[in-house]
Amino acid sequence: MSITVRPVGYDDQPAYTRLGAEAFGVPEGGRPVPTRAEWTAAGFREWGAFDGDELAARLRVYGFTSWFHGAQVSTAGVAGVAVEPERRGAGHVAPLFAAALAEAREGGETISTLFPSAPGIYRRLGYEVIGSFDDVDVPLQALARVPAATGIVTRRATVADFDAVVGVHREWAARQNGPVSRAEKPFWTPPEKFFADYTGVTLAVDEAGDVVGFASWVRGEGYTPATALMEVDDLVALTPDAARALWRTLGSFSTVVGTARVSTSGLDPAWLVLPDLTSRVHAAHPYMLRVLDVAGALGGVESPLEGARLPFAVRGTDDLAGAWTLTVADGVTHLERDAVELEDAHHERPVLTANGLALVYAGAQSPANLRIAGHLTGAPTHDAVLGAVFAGRQVHVRDYF
């Protein structure tokens, strides 16, 4: 087998489109090959593994920022991974990822994320599941029992409110780990298109006139509660009363719509105001993360643990393997690489796999659980600091790619 991995050019688009259609299905009539202008404007970074002149495997990289530890982190989002059926299992994915992630790292992207169809494939490459993007069905009759909001009114948003909507999302996202910032393509949407995509965007406004929440929704067809379904892309609230007001507004459709299908993740605080948990997960999409640059991702993180010192090591991948010491000074983390052989590191410091590093960085698992899962070995002396440095934020993701 002689495989060449290289960026995909426009002349490769017919094969690239065909392979994607076979992997992910196509609408009736097929998916058209993009024009050169469309392909250039999209700005995708596409890679292919070629067997001679034939495209055997492909992937796409989106460059964007996502929120971790209160900062926007440069992220390589991987999507559209596909291998020709006759060549599956032949080892094309690893070199394809190696090339794409090397380019991402050289471009300054410090983490990579993806939505897997089969997590086991990507675990071998250092990715680990940190959360899930879910579509959850909520009976609208249940929302009628949400207590009335105090000091909040709701109103329909217009294009003039776009900056306020963006501001609410940004304030919410900065308090989480994982959300896409929506500041770059393909997640940034022009105001006119954003509002055109929805039946309505409802705002929650406090007594000072500030927007403290919003819900974007598509009404859907029909007026029989047993069959009618509305879709809610975002329900973001910065206060409990904003959440109550938005839920009650959706619930006001209960005489003609039976269910709201809400895009959410984790235990969002907006759901804590609901009187019960009468809901059902319609679809779950696990979200995986891989660290690309240890110093770039773990350095510069704000921390209240002034003076803390954390020696640790990473094993198992050539690009991440090594020993490090993290310190907290002037309210942020600093990293220095240590001249310690990995076989000796476990005597004095915790040793993480690449998967464990991803989980710790995202705050998705404790050191105790990482040891149970086999992703943390070595001396346990520093486990408490390891967990504390990156704790304090929930993992949430609200944009699928």
C-alpha positions in Angstrom: 0.0 0.0 0.0 1.4 3.4 -1.0 -0.6 6.2 0.5 0.0 9.9 0.0 -1.6 12.3 2.4 -2.0 15.9 1.2 -4.4 18.8 1.2 -7.5 18.4 -1.0 -7.7 20.8 -3.9 -10.6 21.9 -5.9 -9.9 19.3 -8.6 -10.4 16.7 -5.9 -13.9 17.9 -5.0 -15.9 15.4 -7.1 -14.2 12.5 -5.3 -14.3 14.3 -2.0 -18.1 15.0 -2.3 -18.8 11.4 -3.5 -17.0 9.9 -0.5 -18.8 12.1 1.9 -22.1 11.3 0.4 -21.4 7.6 0.8 -20.4 8.0 4.4 -23.1 10.3 5.6 -26.0 9.9 3.2 -27.3 12.5 0.8 -30.7 14.2 0.2 -32.8 13.0 -2.7 -31.1 14.0 -5.9 -27.6 13.9 -4.5 -25.3 16.6 -3.1 -23.8 18.9 -5.7 -20.1 19.5 -6.0 -19.4 23.1 -4.9 -18.4 25.6 -7.4 -14.8 26.9 -7.2 -16.1 30.2 -5.8 -18.2 28.4 -3.1 -15.3 26.1 -2.1 -12.8 29.0 -1.9 -15.2 31.2 0.1 -15.9 28.4 2.6 -12.3 28.4 3.7 -12.3 24.7 4.8 -9.0 22.9 5.4 -9.6 19.6 3.7 -7.2 16.7 3.7 -7.2 13.4 1.8 -5.3 10.1 1.8 -4.7 9.1 -1.8 -3.9 5.6 -3.1 -2.3 6.6 -6.3 -4.8 9.0 -7.9 -7.7 7.6 -6.0 -9.1 9.3 -2.8 -9.2 6.7 -0.1 -10.0 8.8 3.0 -10.9 12.4 3.8 -11.5 14.9 6.6 -12.3 18.6 7.0 -10.9 21.0 9.6 -12.7 24.1 10.8 -10.6 26.7 12.5 -12.4 28.6 15.3 -12.2 29.6 18.9 -14.0 27.9 21.8 -14.3 28.8 25.5 -12.2 27.1 28.1 -11.3 28.4 31.5 -12.7 31.9 30.7 -10.7 32.4 27.5 -11.2 31.9 23.8 -8.9 29.0 22.8 -7.8 28.5 19.2 -9.4 25.2 18.1 -9.2 22.8 15.2 -12.6 21.2 14.7 -12.5 18.0 12.7 -15.5 16.9 10.8 -16.5 14.8 7.7 -14.1 12.0 8.4 -14.8 9.3 5.8 -13.0 6.2 4.4 -13.9 4.4 1.3 -15.8 1.2 2.3 -13.3 -1.1 0.5 -10.4 0.5 2.3 -11.7 0.7 5.9 -9.5 -0.9 8.5 -6.4 -0.4 6.4 -4.9 2.3 8.6 -5.7 5.5 6.6 -7.2 7.5 9.5 -4.0 7.9 11.6 -1.8 9.4 9.0 -4.6 11.6 7.8 -5.1 13.0 11.3 -1.3 13.3 11.8 -1.0 15.6 8.9 -4.1 17.7 9.6 -3.2 18.1 13.3 0.4 19.0 12.5 -0.9 21.8 10.3 -3.2 22.9 13.1 -0.5 22.9 15.7 1.8 24.9 13.4 -1.0 27.4 12.9 -1.3 28.0 16.6 -4.3 25.9 17.4 -3.8 24.4 20.8 -6.7 21.9 21.0 -8.8 19.8 18.6 -12.4 18.7 19.0 -14.8 16.5 17.0 -18.2 14.8 17.1 -17.4 11.0 16.7 -19.6 8.4 15.0 -17.4 5.8 16.8 -15.4 7.2 19.8 -13.1 4.2 19.9 -11.4 5.2 16.6 -10.5 8.6 18.0 -9.5 7.4 21.4 -6.5 5.8 19.8 -5.5 9.2 18.5 -5.6 10.9 21.9 -9.2 12.2 21.8 -11.6 11.6 24.7 -15.3 12.3 25.3 -15.7 15.4 27.5 -19.4 16.0 27.1 -22.4 15.6 24.8 -24.6 17.9 22.6 -28.1 16.6 23.0 -31.6 17.2 21.5 -34.0 16.8 24.4 -37.8 16.6 24.0 -39.8 18.5 26.6 -43.6 18.3 26.9 -44.9 21.8 26.7 -47.7 21.1 29.2 -45.0 20.6 31.8 -43.8 24.2 31.2 -47.1 25.6 32.3 -46.1 24.7 35.9 -42.9 26.8 35.8 -43.3 29.5 38.5 -43.9 33.0 37.1 -40.8 35.1 36.7 -40.2 38.2 38.8 -38.8 41.4 37.3 -38.6 40.0 33.8 -40.6 40.7 30.7 -40.3 38.9 27.3 -40.5 40.4 23.9 -39.7 39.4 20.3 -36.2 40.3 19.1 -35.4 42.2 15.9 -32.2 42.7 14.0 -31.5 45.7 16.2 -31.2 43.3 19.1 -28.5 41.1 17.5 -25.6 42.5 19.6 -27.6 41.9 22.8 -28.2 38.3 21.8 -24.5 37.8 21.0 -23.6 39.4 24.3 -25.8 37.0 26.3 -24.3 34.0 24.6 -20.8 35.3 25.1 -21.4 35.9 28.8 -22.9 32.5 29.3 -20.2 30.7 27.2 -17.3 32.4 29.1 -18.6 30.7 32.2 -18.4 27.2 30.7 -15.8 24.9 29.1 -16.4 23.9 25.5 -18.8 26.3 23.8 -17.9 27.5 20.4 -17.5 31.3 20.5 -19.5 31.8 17.3 -17.0 34.6 16.4 -15.7 32.8 13.3 -17.1 31.0 10.3 -18.9 28.7 10.0 -20.5 29.6 13.3 -20.7 33.4 12.9 -24.0 34.3 11.2 -24.9 37.8 9.8 -27.7 39.4 11.8 -30.2 39.2 8.9 -29.6 35.6 8.3 -29.6 34.7 12.0 -33.2 36.1 12.4 -34.3 34.7 9.1 -33.5 31.2 10.3 -36.1 31.2 13.0 -39.8 31.7 13.5 -38.9 33.9 16.4 -36.2 34.9 18.9 -37.6 35.7 22.3 -35.7 38.0 24.7 -35.9 38.0 28.5 -35.4 41.6 29.6 -34.9 42.7 33.2 -36.2 45.9 35.0 -33.1 47.8 34.0 -33.8 47.1 30.3 -30.9 44.7 29.9 -31.3 41.5 27.9 -30.5 38.6 30.3 -31.6 35.7 28.1 -32.9 34.6 24.8 -34.6 31.6 23.1 -34.4 31.0 19.3 -37.1 28.7 18.0 -38.8 27.3 14.9 -42.6 26.8 15.4 -42.9 23.8 13.1 -46.1 22.5 11.4 -49.5 21.5 12.6 -51.6 22.5 15.6 -52.4 19.1 17.1 -50.4 18.7 20.4 -50.0 15.0 19.9 -48.0 15.5 16.7 -46.8 19.1 16.5 -43.2 19.7 17.4 -41.2 23.0 17.8 -37.4 23.2 17.7 -35.4 25.4 20.1 -31.8 25.9 19.1 -30.9 28.0 22.1 -32.4 28.7 25.4 -29.7 30.7 27.2 -30.5 32.5 30.5 -28.2 34.5 32.8 -30.6 34.5 35.7 -33.2 32.0 37.1 -36.1 34.4 36.4 -34.9 34.8 32.8 -35.0 31.0 32.4 -38.5 30.9 33.9 -39.8 33.6 31.6 -38.4 31.9 28.5 -39.7 28.4 29.5 -43.1 29.9 30.2 -43.2 31.6 26.8 -42.5 28.3 25.1 -45.1 26.6 27.3 -47.7 29.1 26.1 -47.9 27.1 22.8 -49.1 24.0 24.7 -52.6 24.1 23.3 -51.3 23.6 19.7 -47.8 22.1 20.1 -47.1 19.1 22.3 -43.3 19.0 22.4 -40.3 21.3 22.3 -37.1 19.7 21.0 -34.4 21.7 22.8 -30.7 21.7 21.9 -28.8 21.5 25.1 -25.8 19.9 26.9 -25.1 18.6 30.4 -27.1 19.9 33.3 -27.7 23.5 32.1 -28.7 25.7 35.0 -31.6 27.0 32.9 -33.2 23.5 33.4 -33.0 23.8 37.2 -36.0 26.0 37.3 -38.3 23.3 35.7 -40.8 21.7 38.2 -39.9 18.1 37.1 -37.6 16.2 34.7 -40.3 15.1 32.3 -38.1 15.0 29.2 -36.6 12.5 26.8 -33.2 12.6 25.0 -34.1 12.4 21.3 -30.5 12.3 20.1 -27.1 12.5 21.8 -23.9 13.6 20.1 -20.7 12.9 22.2 -18.1 15.6 22.0 -14.4 14.7 22.0 -11.3 16.8 22.7 -7.5 16.4 22.2 -4.8 18.7 23.4 -2.4 19.6 20.6 0.0 21.8 22.5 0.6 21.2 26.2 2.1 24.6 27.0 -0.3 26.4 24.7 -3.4 24.9 26.2 -2.5 24.6 29.9 -0.4 27.8 30.2 -2.0 31.1 30.8 -5.1 29.7 32.5 -6.5 32.0 35.2 -6.2 30.3 38.6 -6.8 31.4 42.3 -4.2 28.8 43.4 -1.5 31.4 43.8 1.9 29.7 44.4 0.7 26.2 43.5 3.3 23.9 41.9 2.3 20.8 39.9 4.8 18.5 38.3 3.2 16.1 35.8 4.0 14.1 32.7 2.2 12.9 29.6 2.8 9.5 28.0 1.7 7.6 24.9 1.9 10.1 22.0 5.0 11.4 20.4 3.7 14.9 20.0 2.6 15.3 23.7 5.0 13.0 25.6 7.2 14.7 28.1 7.5 16.0 31.7 6.3 19.4 32.8 6.0 21.6 35.9 3.0 23.9 36.1 3.1 26.8 38.6 0.6 29.5 39.4 2.0 33.1 39.6 0.3 36.4 39.2 -3.0 34.6 38.9 -2.2 32.5 35.9 -0.6 29.2 35.1 3.0 28.9 33.7 4.6 25.7 32.3 8.2 24.7 32.0 9.4 21.5 30.3 11.5 19.3 32.6 14.5 17.1 31.6 13.0 14.0 33.1 12.9 10.6 31.4 9.3 9.3 31.2 10.2 6.0 32.7 11.4 7.8 35.8 8.6 10.4 36.0 6.1 8.1 37.7 8.2 8.1 40.9 7.6 11.7 41.6 4.6 13.0 39.7 1.2 12.1 38.2 1.5 10.7 34.6 -1.4 11.2 32.2 -2.3 9.6 28.9 -3.2 12.0 26.1 -6.8 11.0 26.8 -6.4 11.8 30.5 -4.8 15.2 29.7 -7.9 16.0 27.6 -10.2 15.1 30.4 -8.3 17.0 33.0 -8.0 20.1 30.8 -11.7 20.2 30.1 -12.5 19.6 33.8 -14.6 16.6 32.7 -13.2 14.0 35.1 -11.4 14.0 38.5 -8.0 12.6 39.0 -9.6 9.8 41.1 -11.7 8.8 38.2 -8.8 9.0 35.8 -6.9 6.5 37.9 -10.0 4.2 37.8 -10.0 4.5 34.0 -6.3 3.9 33.6 -5.6 7.4 32.3 -3.6 8.5 35.3 -0.7 6.7 37.0 2.4 7.6 39.0 2.7 9.3 42.4 -0.7 10.6 43.7 0.9 13.3 45.8 -0.2 16.1 43.4 -3.6 14.8 42.5 -5.5 17.4 44.5 -3.8 20.2 42.8 -4.1 18.6 39.4 -7.9 18.4 39.8 -8.2 21.9 41.4 -6.3 23.8 38.7 -8.7 23.0 35.9 -11.9 22.6 37.9 -14.8 25.0 38.4 -16.6 25.1 35.0 -19.1 22.7 33.5 -18.6 21.3 30.0 -21.2 22.5 27.5 -21.4 22.6 23.7 -24.2 24.0 21.7 -23.0 23.9 18.1 -22.7 20.8 15.9 -20.2 20.6 13.1 
